[in-house]
Amino acid sequence: SKRRELQGNPGFSANATQLSGDLVLKVENISYQIQDRCLVNDFSISITRGDKIALIGSNGIGKSTLLKLLLGELSPQKGIVKLGTQLQIGYFDQLRAGLDYERSAIENVAGGRESICINGKEKHIIGYLADFLFVPDRVRIPIKLLSGGECNRLLLAKLFSLPKNLLVLDEPTNDLDIESLELLENLLVDYKGTLLL
């Protein structure tokens, strides 16, 4: 409890951006398999602005693969994926590929700048990272020394600092504490863009 009092409560906020087009994604009869294992079979969906869609299932059944197919990171072996217009995509990768583990939290989120722009207002990077429960002495060390939960909070901080209207979160709750989970849930409920979780 003393640690929580010292760090305060997380205050995530998503950086606002322009609206996407009405149609965010149109998927027609896509299929994808790895070796002899079919992960996606004849799948179709239309996703419109403001939709919030959760992919739920056991580990290893292809949820991350489907997200990569929808984003164009993988090409379907059959079918078509069409992305809408004016998309600014924020992608949370469960493998944390967007982080440079040799750099500090400040360098990862702000690229060496002292402040970042959140919803049209300049915010000091240390204050911004404090919203994600980082104390000043933890934001300057290489992130390879941080815990898994701290790395996930850092990836969320980086993601939410960038303007986006399509938010794709691949298992964002791994290693997060209860307070961070509750605030992430509130942020996602209030998020005005399109959400794939």
Buried (B, 14 or more C-beta within 10 A) or exposed (E): EEEEEEBEEBEBBBBEBEEBEEBBBBBBEBBBBEEEEEBBEEBEBEBBBBBBEEBEEEEEEBBBBBBBBBBEEBEBEBBEBEBBEEBBBBBBBBEBEBBEEEBBBBBBBBEEEEBBEBEEEEBEBBEBBBBBBBEEEBBEEBBEEBEEBBBBBBBBBBBBBBBBBBBBBBBBEEBBEEBBEEBBEEBBEEBEBBBBB
